[in-house]
Amino acid sequence: MVKLQEIIRNLRNDFTSYTLDEKSALKNPYKQFESWMAHAIEAQAEEPNAMTLATVNKKGQPDARVVLLRDFDSKGFTFFTNYQSHKGKEMAANSKVCLNFFWTELQRQVRILGVIEKLPAKASDSYFNTRPRESQIGAWASHQSEVFASRETLEA
Ligand SMILES: Cc1cc2nc3c(=O)[nH]c(=O)nc-3n(C[C@H](O)[C@H](O)[C@H](O)COP(=O)(O)O)c2cc1C
């Protein structure tokens, strides 16, 4: 039987479908992002607005997880989360973060480095109000990143 590690070592994908050169790159990185995001949506990429958010804790240990982009403009990239989660606490202590989008279908990634800022409560509330009822209840009931005593507690 071929070992999984060997299969992984031999995985190859020729990234030849798209190129990036200085002539085609836009001067404004936000415009470039907008164009690539539009392309990802058009190409029906799986979860085109999914992005990896990296944070750093007090000991300098980085951590990363996927969150969903909900808005963007030249002022920043917006996502919503629980302030009491691991990432919430890490960002409160260290505002330096980075984001990474990877669109397999386009053979492209985007890396964004910056600092986090809380949106005004009004903006969070207005997003919350647009969410389906089940998602609202889920967000309200969720103790993100916390350990549950049992599956039953979680279901309850
Ligand atoms: C596709 C996908 C989208 C997600 N979107 C969000 C999101 O928008 N906000 C969020 O807080 N967590 C989101 N999560 C869950 C996070 O990845 C993570 O598990 C959770 O927020 C707890 O992270 P933390 O313990 O590092 O704080 C998403 C997970 C996946 C797989």
Ligand as a Chemical Component Dictionary entry (heavy atoms), coordinates in Angstrom:
data_LIG
# 
_chem_comp.id                   LIG 
_chem_comp.type                 NON-POLYMER 
_chem_comp.pdbx_formal_charge   0 
_chem_comp.three_letter_code    LIG 
# 
loop_
_chem_comp_atom.comp_id 
_chem_comp_atom.atom_id 
_chem_comp_atom.alt_atom_id 
_chem_comp_atom.type_symbol 
_chem_comp_atom.charge 
_chem_comp_atom.model_Cartn_x 
_chem_comp_atom.model_Cartn_y 
_chem_comp_atom.model_Cartn_z 
_chem_comp_atom.pdbx_ordinal 
LIG C1  C1  C 0 -16.082 28.163 5.734  1  
LIG C2  C2  C 0 -15.991 28.683 7.157  2  
LIG C3  C3  C 0 -16.428 29.969 7.445  3  
LIG C4  C4  C 0 -16.367 30.470 8.741  4  
LIG N1  N1  N 0 -16.752 31.762 8.978  5  
LIG C5  C5  C 0 -16.626 32.284 10.220 6  
LIG C6  C6  C 0 -16.916 33.682 10.446 7  
LIG O1  O1  O 0 -17.272 34.443 9.539  8  
LIG N2  N2  N 0 -16.771 34.127 11.711 9  
LIG C7  C7  C 0 -16.368 33.326 12.752 10 
LIG O2  O2  O 0 -16.267 33.818 13.859 11 
LIG N3  N3  N 0 -16.066 32.023 12.551 12 
LIG C8  C8  C 0 -16.178 31.478 11.310 13 
LIG N4  N4  N 0 -15.847 30.159 11.095 14 
LIG C9  C9  C 0 -15.379 29.349 12.239 15 
LIG C10 C10 C 0 -13.900 29.649 12.504 16 
LIG O3  O3  O 0 -13.092 29.060 11.486 17 
LIG C11 C11 C 0 -13.414 29.148 13.872 18 
LIG O4  O4  O 0 -13.588 27.767 13.978 19 
LIG C12 C12 C 0 -14.145 29.828 15.033 20 
LIG O5  O5  O 0 -14.399 31.200 14.743 21 
LIG C13 C13 C 0 -13.338 29.733 16.335 22 
LIG O6  O6  O 0 -12.066 30.283 16.118 23 
LIG P1  P1  P 0 -11.072 30.723 17.328 24 
LIG O7  O7  O 0 -11.202 29.671 18.389 25 
LIG O8  O8  O 0 -9.723  30.783 16.708 26 
LIG O9  O9  O 0 -11.543 32.063 17.815 27 
LIG C14 C14 C 0 -15.884 29.652 9.798  28 
LIG C15 C15 C 0 -15.432 28.355 9.504  29 
LIG C16 C16 C 0 -15.482 27.886 8.210  30 
LIG C17 C17 C 0 -14.959 26.491 7.915  31 
# 
loop_
_chem_comp_bond.comp_id 
_chem_comp_bond.atom_id_1 
_chem_comp_bond.atom_id_2 
_chem_comp_bond.value_order 
_chem_comp_bond.pdbx_ordinal 
LIG C1  C2  SING 1  
LIG C2  C3  SING 2  
LIG C2  C16 DOUB 3  
LIG C3  C4  DOUB 4  
LIG C4  N1  SING 5  
LIG C4  C14 SING 6  
LIG N1  C5  DOUB 7  
LIG C5  C6  SING 8  
LIG C5  C8  SING 9  
LIG C6  O1  DOUB 10 
LIG C6  N2  SING 11 
LIG N2  C7  SING 12 
LIG C7  O2  DOUB 13 
LIG C7  N3  SING 14 
LIG N3  C8  DOUB 15 
LIG C8  N4  SING 16 
LIG N4  C9  SING 17 
LIG N4  C14 SING 18 
LIG C9  C10 SING 19 
LIG C10 O3  SING 20 
LIG C10 C11 SING 21 
LIG C11 O4  SING 22 
LIG C11 C12 SING 23 
LIG C12 O5  SING 24 
LIG C12 C13 SING 25 
LIG C13 O6  SING 26 
LIG O6  P1  SING 27 
LIG P1  O7  DOUB 28 
LIG P1  O8  SING 29 
LIG P1  O9  SING 30 
LIG C14 C15 DOUB 31 
LIG C15 C16 SING 32 
LIG C16 C17 SING 33 
# 
